[in-house]
Amino acid sequence: MNQNTTDKFFKSTVLGHPSGLFVLFFTEMWERFSFYGMRSLLILFLTASFTDGGWEWSRENASALFGSYVGLVYLSTMLGGYFADKVIGFRWAVVIGATLMTLGHASMAVETEFSIYLGLILLVFGNGFFKPNMTSIISEMYKDRPEKKDGAYTLFYMGVNAGAFFGILLCGYLGEKVGWTYGFGLAGIFMFFGMLQFWLSQNIFGDIGLKLKEKFDWKQIKKDIIKHIFKIIETYLQLLLFFNNIGLLPKYWFRDIKTTSYL
């Protein structure tokens, strides 16, 4: 960097770290709150009886959908990381990811067949943009302070653990005791807080995480995007085949799942 060297961020510090780290801390904490809060409810919602507002799926089918969702979440980071590196930069990737996840949680709170699946799709792609690029911003902030990087990641992951802990407790309680809509909705509210906080604090980061203006080879980018999408699909299908071969997928899952009124 030229005028915005990393030295600038260490002129004003909190606990020996720049204030930008704590923006990332709370943004990640609210995102993990929403992520683990929703995860704690998904199988409970799918397996709950119709009278309790659930879909009355078998535990095997609910676990299969849950596992597919989680697997795709982590596979989608390849696509989000590529976009951030080649096209939009880390910060815009985080904003896009947080926006998609907020919309995903809001969609799930509606609790219709279409909205639940739409919400899961939005969450998959939102996580893909968000997750790999938060730590990339930290890495760029501390590139001239490698001795402080371990401490920075320790603080950062304290936010991760705190968000996960409170998300599971609060969303789980609201979902089971009050209503599924409230549990899913609370996850969306805190994801919105995280997105808003990050958006309003962007000036703190200077030009860290921004993609410098340059000429893009759009034809190559399109080819790479298509290649990454097919790679994700291929990897997912290979995992399904592997788990099926070793007997971890529910028997007759696809046949059984078609008989429900929700698919």
KOLTI-496431 format. One record per residue (C-alpha): residue number from 1; x negated, y, z negated; residue in three letters. Coordinates in steps of 0.001 Angstrom, whole numbers, plus 524288, in hexadecimal, padded with zeros to 5 digits. Example, Ala and Ser with C-alpha at 12.3 -4.5 7.8 and 13.67 -1.06 7.14 Angstrom:
// residues 2
+------+-------+-------+-------+------+
! resi !     u !     v !     w ! resn !
+------+-------+-------+-------+------+
!    1 ! 7CFF4 ! 7EE6C ! 7E188 !  ala !
!    2 ! 7CA9A ! 7FBDC ! 7E41C !  ser !
+------+-------+-------+-------+------+
// end
This chain:
// residues 263
+------+-------+-------+-------+------+
! resi !     u !     v !     w ! resn !
+------+-------+-------+-------+------+
!    1 ! 80000 ! 80000 ! 80000 !  met !
!    2 ! 7FBA2 ! 80DDB ! 80254 !  asn !
!    3 ! 80236 ! 81858 ! 7FA45 !  gln !
!    4 ! 809D5 ! 80EAD ! 7F223 !  asn !
!    5 ! 7FF04 ! 80674 ! 7EC5D !  thr !
!    6 ! 8026B ! 7FD2D ! 7E17A !  thr !
!    7 ! 7FAC8 ! 805EF ! 7D816 !  asp !
!    8 ! 80651 ! 80F38 ! 7D869 !  lys !
!    9 ! 80F23 ! 8054C ! 7D1C3 !  phe !
!   10 ! 80621 ! 803C5 ! 7C60B !  phe !
!   11 ! 80599 ! 81237 ! 7C27D !  lys !
!   12 ! 81245 ! 810C4 ! 7BAC9 !  ser !
!   13 ! 813BE ! 80374 ! 7B477 !  thr !
!   14 ! 81C6E ! 7FC13 ! 7AAE4 !  val !
!   15 ! 815A3 ! 7F157 ! 7A31A !  leu !
!   16 ! 80A1F ! 7F303 ! 7AC43 !  gly !
!   17 ! 8123D ! 7F0B1 ! 7B87D !  his !
!   18 ! 81859 ! 7FA2C ! 7C24D !  pro !
!   19 ! 826B1 ! 7FD97 ! 7C0DD !  ser !
!   20 ! 82993 ! 7F717 ! 7CDEC !  gly !
!   21 ! 8272A ! 7E9E1 ! 7C79A !  leu !
!   22 ! 83265 ! 7EC2B ! 7BE2C !  phe !
!   23 ! 83B61 ! 7EFFB ! 7C948 !  val !
!   24 ! 83836 ! 7E2C1 ! 7CF45 !  leu !
!   25 ! 839A3 ! 7DC64 ! 7C1E1 !  phe !
!   26 ! 847B2 ! 7E0E4 ! 7C021 !  phe !
!   27 ! 84B5C ! 7DEEE ! 7CE64 !  thr !
!   28 ! 846B9 ! 7D0DC ! 7CDA8 !  glu !
!   29 ! 84D2D ! 7CEF9 ! 7C063 !  met !
!   30 ! 85A93 ! 7D300 ! 7C580 !  trp !
!   31 ! 858BF ! 7CAB4 ! 7D1AD !  glu !
!   32 ! 8552E ! 7BEB0 ! 7C997 !  arg !
!   33 ! 860D0 ! 7C1AA ! 7C0BE !  phe !
!   34 ! 869D1 ! 7C0DA ! 7CC82 !  ser !
!   35 ! 862EC ! 7B530 ! 7D2C2 !  phe !
!   36 ! 862CA ! 7AC60 ! 7C6D2 !  tyr !
!   37 ! 86FE2 ! 7B16C ! 7C20E !  gly !
!   38 ! 87672 ! 7AD2D ! 7CEA9 !  met !
!   39 ! 86EF4 ! 7A04E ! 7CED8 !  arg !
!   40 ! 873B7 ! 79D12 ! 7C12F !  ser !
!   41 ! 881C2 ! 79E4D ! 7C5E0 !  leu !
!   42 ! 8819B ! 79824 ! 7D357 !  leu !
!   43 ! 8825D ! 789AA ! 7CFCF !  ile !
!   44 ! 88B95 ! 78C7D ! 7C46F !  leu !
!   45 ! 8949E ! 793D7 ! 7CDAA !  phe !
!   46 ! 89423 ! 7895A ! 7D834 !  leu !
!   47 ! 896F6 ! 77E3C ! 7CEAF !  thr !
!   48 ! 8A147 ! 78530 ! 7C66B !  ala !
!   49 ! 8AF4C ! 780AC ! 7C81F !  ser !
!   50 ! 8B909 ! 7880F ! 7D07A !  phe !
!   51 ! 8C05F ! 78C24 ! 7C447 !  thr !
!   52 ! 8B3D8 ! 79265 ! 7BF1C !  asp !
!   53 ! 8B1D7 ! 799C9 ! 7CBCD !  gly !
!   54 ! 8A753 ! 790D9 ! 7D155 !  gly !
!   55 ! 8A68B ! 7889D ! 7DD9C !  trp !
!   56 ! 8A6D1 ! 77B51 ! 7D6D8 !  glu !
!   57 ! 89B57 ! 775D4 ! 7DE8B !  trp !
!   58 ! 89416 ! 769CD ! 7DA2A !  ser !
!   59 ! 8875F ! 76C46 ! 7D2F7 !  arg !
!   60 ! 87FBF ! 76608 ! 7DE27 !  glu !
!   61 ! 8857B ! 76EFC ! 7E888 !  asn !
!   62 ! 883BD ! 77B0C ! 7E00F !  ala !
!   63 ! 8758D ! 7776D ! 7DD77 !  ser !
!   64 ! 87340 ! 77553 ! 7EC02 !  ala !
!   65 ! 87860 ! 782F2 ! 7EF4A !  leu !
!   66 ! 8709E ! 788D8 ! 7E41A !  phe !
!   67 ! 86421 ! 78203 ! 7E872 !  gly !
!   68 ! 86634 ! 78644 ! 7F685 !  ser !
!   69 ! 867F9 ! 79449 ! 7F22C !  tyr !
!   70 ! 85BC2 ! 7946D ! 7E9B1 !  val !
!   71 ! 853A7 ! 78DBF ! 7F438 !  gly !
!   72 ! 857C5 ! 7978A ! 7FE93 !  leu !
!   73 ! 85500 ! 7A2D5 ! 7F53B !  val !
!   74 ! 846AB ! 79F26 ! 7F48B !  tyr !
!   75 ! 84599 ! 79B85 ! 802E7 !  leu !
!   76 ! 84B1B ! 7A8C7 ! 806DB !  ser !
!   77 ! 83F6E ! 7AFA0 ! 800A8 !  thr !
!   78 ! 837A1 ! 7AC1B ! 80CDD !  met !
!   79 ! 840B9 ! 7B47B ! 81505 !  leu !
!   80 ! 8413B ! 7BFB4 ! 80B41 !  gly !
!   81 ! 8327C ! 7BFAA ! 809AC !  gly !
!   82 ! 8308C ! 7C014 ! 8185D !  tyr !
!   83 ! 839B6 ! 7CBAC ! 81A18 !  phe !
!   84 ! 832FA ! 7D304 ! 80F1C !  ala !
!   85 ! 82550 ! 7D07B ! 8146E !  asp !
!   86 ! 8281E ! 7D324 ! 822B2 !  lys !
!   87 ! 83389 ! 7DC77 ! 82395 !  val !
!   88 ! 83968 ! 7E392 ! 817DC !  ile !
!   89 ! 82FA5 ! 7E32F ! 80CA1 !  gly !
!   90 ! 83115 ! 7DDFA ! 7FED4 !  phe !
!   91 ! 83986 ! 7E8CA ! 7F953 !  arg !
!   92 ! 843E4 ! 7E8A1 ! 803E0 !  trp !
!   93 ! 84438 ! 7D9D1 ! 802F6 !  ala !
!   94 ! 84720 ! 7DAF2 ! 7F458 !  val !
!   95 ! 851F6 ! 7E4E8 ! 7F6DB !  val !
!   96 ! 85825 ! 7DC8A ! 8017F !  ile !
!   97 ! 8571F ! 7D05D ! 7F920 !  gly !
!   98 ! 85D1A ! 7D6F4 ! 7ED3D !  ala !
!   99 ! 86842 ! 7DC5A ! 7F58E !  thr !
!  100 ! 86B3D ! 7CF03 ! 7FB69 !  leu !
!  101 ! 86B26 ! 7C8AF ! 7EDFE !  met !
!  102 ! 87425 ! 7D313 ! 7E84F !  thr !
!  103 ! 87DBE ! 7D098 ! 7F35E !  leu !
!  104 ! 87C2D ! 7C1F6 ! 7F166 !  gly !
!  105 ! 87FB4 ! 7C27F ! 7E304 !  his !
!  106 ! 88B28 ! 7CB92 ! 7E5DD !  ala !
!  107 ! 88FF8 ! 7C203 ! 7F027 !  ser !
!  108 ! 88F44 ! 7B689 ! 7E6B0 !  met !
!  109 ! 8972D ! 7BE15 ! 7DC9F !  ala !
!  110 ! 8A2D0 ! 7BDD4 ! 7E601 !  val !
!  111 ! 8A339 ! 7AEF3 ! 7E43E !  glu !
!  112 ! 8A928 ! 7AB24 ! 7F151 !  thr !
!  113 ! 8A3E3 ! 7A01B ! 7F9BA !  glu !
!  114 ! 89E4B ! 7A977 ! 803CB !  phe !
!  115 ! 898D4 ! 7B337 ! 7F9F4 !  ser !
!  116 ! 89183 ! 7A8DC ! 7F207 !  ile !
!  117 ! 88A73 ! 7A397 ! 7FDFE !  tyr !
!  118 ! 88802 ! 7B132 ! 80357 !  leu !
!  119 ! 88285 ! 7B529 ! 7F622 !  gly !
!  120 ! 87933 ! 7A993 ! 7F5DC !  leu !
!  121 ! 87459 ! 7ACB5 ! 803A1 !  ile !
!  122 ! 871FB ! 7BAF6 ! 7FFFF !  leu !
!  123 ! 86AD4 ! 7B6BD ! 7F3AB !  leu !
!  124 ! 86216 ! 7AD80 ! 7FB66 !  val !
!  125 ! 85DAF ! 7B81E ! 804C9 !  phe !
!  126 ! 85D4F ! 7C289 ! 7FA2D !  gly !
!  127 ! 8541A ! 7BA54 ! 7F1ED !  asn !
!  128 ! 84BDC ! 7B7D5 ! 7FDEB !  gly !
!  129 ! 8497E ! 7C65A ! 7FFAE !  phe !
!  130 ! 8487D ! 7C9C2 ! 7F147 !  phe !
!  131 ! 840E0 ! 7BF1C ! 7EA85 !  lys !
!  132 ! 833CE ! 7BE91 ! 7F1CF !  pro !
!  133 ! 83250 ! 7CD38 ! 7F302 !  asn !
!  134 ! 83375 ! 7D1B5 ! 7E4EB !  met !
!  135 ! 826C5 ! 7CAEB ! 7E150 !  thr !
!  136 ! 820A4 ! 7CFFF ! 7EDED !  ser !
!  137 ! 8230C ! 7DDF0 ! 7E959 !  ile !
!  138 ! 81C47 ! 7DAE9 ! 7DC6C !  ile !
!  139 ! 810D6 ! 7D4DB ! 7E399 !  ser !
!  140 ! 80F59 ! 7E111 ! 7EBDB !  glu !
!  141 ! 81053 ! 7EA08 ! 7E005 !  met !
!  142 ! 8054C ! 7E2DB ! 7D91C !  tyr !
!  143 ! 7FC68 ! 7DFF8 ! 7E498 !  lys !
!  144 ! 7F228 ! 7E958 ! 7DF20 !  asp !
!  145 ! 7F465 ! 7E4CB ! 7D10F !  arg !
!  146 ! 7F306 ! 7D5F4 ! 7D1B1 !  pro !
!  147 ! 7EF83 ! 7D54F ! 7C33D !  glu !
!  148 ! 7FD13 ! 7DA91 ! 7BFC6 !  lys !
!  149 ! 804C5 ! 7D1DF ! 7C8FC !  lys !
!  150 ! 8064D ! 7C681 ! 7BF82 !  asp !
!  151 ! 80C0D ! 7CF7B ! 7B534 !  gly !
!  152 ! 81524 ! 7D583 ! 7BF41 !  ala !
!  153 ! 81A85 ! 7C853 ! 7C36F !  tyr !
!  154 ! 81C21 ! 7C451 ! 7B536 !  thr !
!  155 ! 824AD ! 7D03C ! 7B2A9 !  leu !
!  156 ! 82BEC ! 7CE32 ! 7BF62 !  phe !
!  157 ! 82F5E ! 7C01B ! 7BC2A !  tyr !
!  158 ! 833FE ! 7C41C ! 7AEBB !  met !
!  159 ! 83E94 ! 7CB6F ! 7B628 !  gly !
!  160 ! 84166 ! 7BF42 ! 7BE2D !  val !
!  161 ! 84338 ! 7B6F1 ! 7B1F3 !  asn !
!  162 ! 84B46 ! 7C12D ! 7AAD0 !  ala !
!  163 ! 85474 ! 7C2CE ! 7B65C !  gly !
!  164 ! 85625 ! 7B425 ! 7B7E9 !  ala !
!  165 ! 858E7 ! 7B25C ! 7A95D !  phe !
!  166 ! 86340 ! 7BCEE ! 7A830 !  phe !
!  167 ! 86942 ! 7B9F5 ! 7B584 !  gly !
!  168 ! 86BDA ! 7ABC8 ! 7B1F7 !  ile !
!  169 ! 87186 ! 7AFA8 ! 7A4C0 !  leu !
!  170 ! 87A4B ! 7BADB ! 7A8EA !  leu !
!  171 ! 87ED8 ! 7B648 ! 7B650 !  cys !
!  172 ! 880BF ! 7A886 ! 7B139 !  gly !
!  173 ! 888D9 ! 7AD42 ! 7A5BE !  tyr !
!  174 ! 89166 ! 7B655 ! 7ADDE !  leu !
!  175 ! 89353 ! 7AC3C ! 7B87F !  gly !
!  176 ! 897AE ! 7A165 ! 7AF66 !  glu !
!  177 ! 89EE4 ! 7A91F ! 7A4F2 !  lys !
!  178 ! 8A4C8 ! 7B483 ! 7AC79 !  val !
!  179 ! 8A51D ! 7B123 ! 7BAF0 !  gly !
!  180 ! 89C4A ! 7AD02 ! 7C612 !  trp !
!  181 ! 89E50 ! 7BA05 ! 7CCE6 !  thr !
!  182 ! 898CB ! 7C156 ! 7C12F !  tyr !
!  183 ! 88CBE ! 7B8AE ! 7C08D !  gly !
!  184 ! 889C1 ! 7B9F8 ! 7CF0A !  phe !
!  185 ! 88D24 ! 7C867 ! 7CE8F !  gly !
!  186 ! 88403 ! 7CB3C ! 7C32C !  leu !
!  187 ! 878C5 ! 7C543 ! 7CAE8 !  ala !
!  188 ! 87BFB ! 7CE90 ! 7D613 !  gly !
!  189 ! 87CC5 ! 7DA75 ! 7CD32 !  ile !
!  190 ! 86F1E ! 7D84C ! 7C7BD !  phe !
!  191 ! 869B5 ! 7D58B ! 7D546 !  met !
!  192 ! 86F5C ! 7E2A0 ! 7D977 !  phe !
!  193 ! 868AD ! 7E935 ! 7CDDC !  phe !
!  194 ! 85BB6 ! 7E33E ! 7D1EF !  gly !
!  195 ! 85D53 ! 7E7A9 ! 7DFFF !  met !
!  196 ! 8615C ! 7F577 ! 7DBFF !  leu !
!  197 ! 85603 ! 7F6DB ! 7D291 !  gln !
!  198 ! 84C1C ! 7F28C ! 7DCBA !  phe !
!  199 ! 851DF ! 7FB6E ! 7E728 !  trp !
!  200 ! 851DA ! 80785 ! 7DE64 !  leu !
!  201 ! 843DD ! 8050F ! 7D9C3 !  ser !
!  202 ! 83D45 ! 80345 ! 7E6E0 !  gln !
!  203 ! 835C5 ! 8101B ! 7E62C !  asn !
!  204 ! 82DC3 ! 80A45 ! 7DB17 !  ile !
!  205 ! 82756 ! 800CA ! 7E499 !  phe !
!  206 ! 8226B ! 80AB7 ! 7EE78 !  gly !
!  207 ! 81FF3 ! 80356 ! 7FB18 !  asp !
!  208 ! 81D7D ! 7F63B ! 7F488 !  ile !
!  209 ! 825D6 ! 7EBCD ! 7FAD7 !  gly !
!  210 ! 8297E ! 7F407 ! 8068E !  leu !
!  211 ! 826AD ! 7EF65 ! 81448 !  lys !
!  212 ! 81E09 ! 7F94C ! 81B09 !  leu !
!  213 ! 822F1 ! 7FDC4 ! 82839 !  lys !
!  214 ! 81D38 ! 7F5B6 ! 832F7 !  glu !
!  215 ! 820FC ! 7EFD5 ! 83FEB !  lys !
!  216 ! 827B4 ! 7E2BE ! 83E85 !  phe !
!  217 ! 8276E ! 7D7A0 ! 84807 !  asp !
!  218 ! 83600 ! 7D53C ! 8474E !  trp !
!  219 ! 835A5 ! 7C9A9 ! 85095 !  lys !
!  220 ! 82BDA ! 7C2D4 ! 847D0 !  gln !
!  221 ! 83396 ! 7C679 ! 83BB4 !  ile !
!  222 ! 84005 ! 7C08B ! 8417E !  lys !
!  223 ! 838AC ! 7B41F ! 844C6 !  lys !
!  224 ! 8330D ! 7B35E ! 8370F !  asp !
!  225 ! 8405B ! 7B590 ! 830C6 !  ile !
!  226 ! 84682 ! 7AAB9 ! 838DA !  ile !
!  227 ! 83AFD ! 7A1F1 ! 8358B !  lys !
!  228 ! 83C96 ! 7A4A5 ! 826F9 !  his !
!  229 ! 84B45 ! 7A227 ! 8275B !  ile !
!  230 ! 8494D ! 79516 ! 82E26 !  phe !
!  231 ! 83E6A ! 791D4 ! 82497 !  lys !
!  232 ! 8478C ! 79451 ! 8191A !  ile !
!  233 ! 85233 ! 78BDD ! 81F38 !  ile !
!  234 ! 84875 ! 78124 ! 82274 !  glu !
!  235 ! 842D5 ! 78121 ! 814AF !  thr !
!  236 ! 85058 ! 780C2 ! 80E94 !  tyr !
!  237 ! 854B9 ! 77560 ! 8171F !  leu !
!  238 ! 84834 ! 76DFD ! 8140B !  gln !
!  239 ! 84AC1 ! 76FE4 ! 8057C !  leu !
!  240 ! 858BE ! 76B19 ! 806FE !  leu !
!  241 ! 85400 ! 75F16 ! 80E4F !  leu !
!  242 ! 8499A ! 75C6B ! 8040D !  phe !
!  243 ! 85307 ! 75D86 ! 7F8A1 !  phe !
!  244 ! 85CFB ! 7552D ! 7FFCA !  asn !
!  245 ! 852CF ! 74A8D ! 8023B !  asn !
!  246 ! 84EFB ! 749C2 ! 7F3F5 !  ile !
!  247 ! 85D25 ! 749BC ! 7EF93 !  gly !
!  248 ! 85DF7 ! 7572F ! 7E937 !  leu !
!  249 ! 868EE ! 75C62 ! 7F1D4 !  leu !
!  250 ! 876BB ! 758A2 ! 7EDD5 !  pro !
!  251 ! 87BB3 ! 74D0F ! 7F59F !  lys !
!  252 ! 885F9 ! 750D5 ! 7FFBD !  tyr !
!  253 ! 88438 ! 75F05 ! 7FBCC !  trp !
!  254 ! 88788 ! 764A8 ! 8091D !  phe !
!  255 ! 89358 ! 75BCF ! 80A98 !  arg !
!  256 ! 89891 ! 75EC5 ! 7FD01 !  asp !
!  257 ! 89642 ! 76D42 ! 7FDB6 !  ile !
!  258 ! 89EB0 ! 76E89 ! 809E9 !  lys !
!  259 ! 8AA62 ! 76932 ! 8028A !  thr !
!  260 ! 8AABB ! 774AF ! 7F921 !  thr !
!  261 ! 8B393 ! 7802C ! 7FBC8 !  ser !
!  262 ! 8A82E ! 78998 ! 7FB38 !  tyr !
!  263 ! 8A06C ! 784D3 ! 806FD !  leu !
+------+-------+-------+-------+------+
// end
